[in-house]
C-alpha cells in the first residue's frame, strides 16, 4: 500500500516539475511579428513611385 502511495507521489512531483519547466520555456520564448501585407504593399508602392 505504501509503495503505491510513494510511486504516485513521485509521479505527481515529476508532472508538476515538467509542467513548470514547460511554462517557463514558453514564457521565455521571444515571438517575432511579421509585417502586415498592407505595410509591404505600401513599401513596394513607394519604391515603384520613386523609380518613376
Number of C-alpha atoms within 10 A of each C-alpha: 5 7 8 9 10 11 11 12 12 12 12 12 12 12 12 12 12 12 12 12 11 12 11 11 10 10 9 9 8 7 7 6 6 6 8 8 9 9 10 11 11 11 12 12 12 11 11 10 9 8 7 5
